[in-house]
Amino acid sequence: MNGQRDDRTGSGGYLTFKIRTASNALPVGNAVITVTGRDGQILGVLVSDRNGNSDSLRLWAPPRAESLSPGSAGKPFARYDIRVEAEGYYPSELFGAAVFDSVTSVQQVNLIPYAENTPEPEGTRIYEEAPDPLRGGLTNA
């Protein structure tokens, strides 16, 4: 299910997900992916397919032209927070995923399964800060 998109201007990029487990060896289907703005507002909700892939979500990003000027003060991307939940796995939260204008950013999330024959742990989450996209942390599709 796709959620709302951020409509600040005509500028924007896309964010799509690959949800995996077992050191990227296995896909995780039916994972619920919630994308929020840095202010906590929910901008979209996606669900991974049986291959662990999601649809793309269009999100606002600063216009590409703004980053082409020398001395530009702003960053050429917008940041969003992500929460991924799937039955049998610890929830995972990623802070600051980057979205560039006219680019589809692919965010891979690796979920950690609960140990077998143990009750679901309460309140345990995996937190991760997104890599800096200007230092080689962005994957394009």
N, C-alpha and C positions, 0 to 999 in steps of 0.2 A: 504494500500500500504506500503510495507516495503522499507526503504531507505538503504543507504549504511551502512556497518558495519565498525568498526575501526579495521584495520588489522596490528597493530604494532607487535604482535607476535602471537603464537598459543594459548596463554592464553586468557581466556575470560569467561564472564558470560552472563546472559540474563536479560533483563529488560522487564517487561510486566506491563500493566496498567488496573486498574479498575476505570472507571470514573463514579461518582455518584453525586447526588444532594439531597436536602431535608434531611440533616443529615444522609446520607448514605442509605436512604430509596428507592430511585429511580435511575435506571441506566440512563446514558446519552449516546445515540447512535449518531453516525456520528461526534464524537468529533475528531478534528485533533490534534494529539500529535506530537510535534517536539522535537527531542532529539539532543542536541548540546554538543560538548566538552566544557571544561572550556574556551577555546579560541574563542568560538562562531561559530566554524565550524559545519554545520549541518551534523549529522551522520545517521539520520534516521527519517522517517515520517511514522506514523501509524494512522489508523482510527479505533475508537471503533465501535464494532458491536451493535446491538439493545439491548444487555444485558449490555452494557457499558464496555465490555472487549476488549482488543487488542491482536494482535499477539505478539510474543516475538521478541525482537530485540537483536541480539548478539553484544556485545560490549567488547572492550579490558578491562582486569583487570590484576593486577599483579599476577604472578603465586602463587598459594596457598603455595607452598613449601617455598617461601620467608618469609611468616608470621609464619612459624613453628619454626624458629630459635630464641632462646632467644637473646634479645638485638637487634633484627632487627630494622633498622632505619626507614624503610618505612611503610606506612599503608597497610593493606592487601586488600585494595579495591581502585577502581577508582571512581571519582565523575563526574557526568554529570548534565547538566541543562535541564529543561523540560518546554515547553510551551504548554498549552492545550486551544483550542478554540472550541466553539460550538455555533451555532446560538441560540440566546435568553439568553446567559450566559455571564458573565464577563470573559474575558480571565484570565487564572491563570498561574503563573510562579513559578516553584519550582527550587531552586538552590542547587546543591550538592547532588543529589540522588546517593546512593552508589551501585556499582556493584562489586561483588566478583567473583573470578575465580570458574568456575564449579557450580555456583549457579544461580537459577532463582529468581531474586528479584521482588516482586510485589509492585508496587507503586500505592497507592490509591490517587486519586485527587477528591476533592469535589468542584463542581462548584456552583456558586451563580447565580441564575436567575435574569434577569432584572425585575424590578417591572412592573406589568401589565399596559397597556395603557400609557406607557411612551416611549419616543424616546430612541434609543440606546445611552447610554452615550459614549462620545468620550474620549479616552485616559485613561479610568479607567481600572486598572489591579489589580489583587490580587497577592501579592508576599508572598512567604513562603520559609523559609530555611529548607532543609531536616534534619530530626533528625540524631543524631550521631549513626551510626549503631553499634558502639562498646558499646553503653549504652542502648541497647534494642530497637533501632528504626528500625529494619529490619524485614520484613515479608518474609518468604520463601514459595515457592509453591512446 
